[in-house]
Amino acid sequence: MGQTTQMLADAAGYAWLWGYLLPIGLLLLVWGGLEPERARRVAPAAAMALAISTLGYWAAGFALHLGGAQAVNPQDASLQGLNTLLSVVPGDPGWGVAGLAGFFLGGETAHTATLTLFLTYLPLIASAVIMVTMALAHLRRWLMVTAGALTGAVIVPVAACWMWGSGWLAHLGDTLGLAYGFVDFGGSTLVFWLPGLIVLPILLLHPRPPAADALTPPPTFAPLLANVGALLLGLGWLGWSMARPFHVAGAVLDWEHTAINVLLAMAGTVVTTQLYAWLVNGRPEMLLAAQGLAAGWGTALGCAPFLPMWGALITGLLTGIAFPFVHHTLRARLRIDDAAASVALALTSGLTGLVSLTLLADGRWGFGWNGIGLSAETIVPGPGIASVFIRGDTQQLSAQLTGLAAVALWGLIWGTVIGIIASPRFVGRWSAEALRSWSRPPQDQGADPTVLSSGESA
């Protein structure tokens, strides 16, 4: 019996391995919708961006994310060494903006608990990098790699600190009295919302292809690959969330209820996404089915623990209606060539799930989220995360909107800076000539890299 118990404990200790299906699934999902030539072209750039972002998260990103985790959790001995948090209000860790301990995973942080934290959150960072780099698949490869590296080393880790690393968004309940602070169960903010708003200004500042029909779905080149990728994405994300990562510690949740809600929201999204395709085109669309499945996972994993089952289903149905319309409208009106559909996923999946809990949550679960309400004297948990109709106020809605706006602004600032530097219309023209030999596909070596050809830039 003792040996069996030890084996089960060891297996639970490696539950973070589920998370590594997430970036793999995203890669397959995006590659399934790329032309073969473009897929071959972006593969090495995506691999390079992932490698650099891993190095960046190891060198600096982890410290920025969780370097101050113990500042507001002094009783947690496993966080030894992660005790330095940069705060905009001196002496008040409730306004932390970035951690400052754990660089290179060295010094006092070099122990098993810290290394496990690194391995647990790395797949979400890698997934955000995939969303950014693959959304830029038609642009220059150096731009894909640069944007991906910054995403993994700085942009996403700082936002993760705000919401999951003892930062200011997590403590809006303590500092401003906004209910439980910003709430995101599975990381929809980091995987979909933030990456989509990083790439939006970059894509807008670059030459764009001619207008497409808003009602015509993008072509599908490897539908089986895309749908398998969407399934791996969801299974990995669900398994990772069920492994009880650091940011859910102390919250009262029903894990079986959570898993069922994830599946219901996912199913609802796929049904209405395909209904849209059938009504518009008279047939199911295979790539749209895979993208709708991804949208369903993202919507559900932002809010699943806190909704009643009917609420999860409604959230999924609404996401499935919104996603294809937004995606195809972006292609037609803004002429955005977004291979990863990252902007559409951000504006639908990333947004819907995080707001729906303020309208549909029944208050049964979530007590103790962000440490709100927990104390040595607490014996019976109080009400959990609830909608505006149950709470009778808009505190939780205000916390959600504050978090979404802050993360959006953070992503838009970075995306605008990167887009201006790299855009041929601004100071990026010089870089096209300097990097021509690496940035172009071999067959395009004679073309001007600043001019679009067949809907692509060099």
Secondary structure as UniProt FT lines:
FT   HELIX           2..13
FT   HELIX           15..20
FT   HELIX           21..31
FT   TURN            32..33
FT   HELIX           36..56
FT   HELIX           57..61
FT   HELIX           62..66
FT   TURN            67..68
FT   HELIX           69..72
FT   TURN            74..75
FT   HELIX           77..79
FT   TURN            80..81
FT   STRAND          85..87
FT   TURN            90..91
FT   HELIX           93..95
FT   STRAND          96..99
FT   HELIX           103..105
FT   HELIX           107..109
FT   HELIX           112..135
FT   TURN            136..138
FT   HELIX           141..150
FT   HELIX           151..155
FT   HELIX           156..164
FT   TURN            168..171
FT   HELIX           172..175
FT   TURN            179..180
FT   HELIX           189..193
FT   HELIX           194..204
FT   TURN            214..215
FT   HELIX           223..242
FT   HELIX           246..248
FT   TURN            249..250
FT   HELIX           255..281
FT   HELIX           286..303
FT   HELIX           304..306
FT   HELIX           309..333
FT   TURN            339..340
FT   HELIX           342..345
FT   HELIX           346..350
FT   HELIX           351..360
FT   TURN            367..368
FT   HELIX           369..371
FT   TURN            372..373
FT   TURN            376..377
FT   HELIX           388..391
FT   HELIX           395..422
FT   TURN            424..428
FT   HELIX           429..434
FT   HELIX           436..439
FT   HELIX           442..444
FT   TURN            445..446
FT   TURN            449..450
FT   TURN            454..455
//
